[in-house]
Amino acid sequence: MCLQLCGMGSKDKKMNKNYFGSRLLNKFSVGDLVSWKDLGEDKKYGFIISLYEDEKHLSDDRGFIFAKIQNTSGKKELIMLSCLTKES
């Protein structure tokens, strides 16, 4: 199951509280400028365009919260919410 929560405010987000990263939902919203860093690379920046809860992406028995990010080069990436830092 993959549930997209595009454009919802943090108070309206009805995600499963057992999902890894769900405690961060009050911190992030669609439109936020965020950064992240891959091992051995420079910091990357982008905007959150949607939030997802996903049970099957990384594990068969635990769900995770992901953000779909449009980075500064225009490419869309799916990143775990727990790997992001809010910049604005």
Secondary structure, 3 states (H helix, E strand, C coil): CEEECCCCCHHHCCCCCCCECHHHCCCCCCCCEEEEECCCCCEEEEEEEEEEEECCCCCCCCCEEEEEEEECCCCEEEEEHHHCEECC
